[in-house]
């Protein structure tokens, strides 16, 4: 990668001194004379591979790309070139995997491989029509969209990570099992109140393993009760509630039986921390049926920013079920006796062979 701004003249001198160069990958901050397919044609005639990404001090336009759309580039070399704002690059090698729909210009929509895009950000209702992207794994929606609008942009069958504003936005994906079958990570941006979570009554998103959420400080117990039912298989939790007491933390840790780690962010200092006496392990285990003296650890940090923010990180050891332990025991016993049988069989075979050789010697 070339960090400082470079022009085409020194680049021509440099590459001319490498007559046997066949493969080149180049990332550089460039001046405008780099956008000249005719000059690059002369330099790359003997190249077998040429992948590049040129950062430019101006917006790339369709006219800038015309010199890279000749028969030499498209037919003889089969090298495709595209642009995105202030960048010119070869595809599919440097095709982006992320786009912001609201900054997207439809003049580039056919320039790169749709398959390379796996992340989409939507900040407002798109004005343009887009071909549906069918390889999206991460989708960030920061506005209210209808199901029809979303499906006109994204095919959801491969979606793994979803960020939305509210429970209402989540409901448009019903039925969850068929609409978002591979989703395992969910972020809900706005604070969840009881009347919102109640809309999910009767639903379960069993495929969700990572959840980021903020819970209202009103009717918290009722919200948590619904939360534990709707998301029964959570392994990673991020709680962004304004207030999160030690009792709430323990209830969530106990309730999410598959939980492996959790982070609780709070704008306000916990009552237990005001005196500098944060509960020790014994105090925690006395109030939890899941946490024991040696299966968890936690850390409390204060994030120093424009406003103080406190975060408590928890790491909990995975629980091993009785059936799993029994299975492991039976496997161990099976392997043990198999090894004994092999050793015994090898020993018997060796003794038999020795006896046979001894018999032959005696015979002669």
Secondary structure, DSSP 8 states (H G I E B T S, - for coil): -EEEEE-HHHHHHHHHT-TT--EEEEEEEE-GGG--HHHHHHHTTT-SEEEEEEEESS---HHHHGGGSSHIIIIIS--EEEEETTEEEEETTT--SEEEGGG--GGGTTTS-GGG--EEEE-S--SS----BS---EEEE-S---HHHHHTTB--TT--EEEESSHHHHHTT-SHHHHSTT--EEEE-S-B-HHHHGGGTT---TT--EEEE-B-SSSHHHHHHHHHHH-TT-SEEEE--S---HHHHHHHHHHSTT--EEEEEESS--HHHHTT----HHHHHHT-SS--TTSEEEEEEEE-SSS-EEEEEEEE-----HHHHHHHHHHHHHHHHHHHHHHHHHHHHHHHHHHHHHHHHHH-
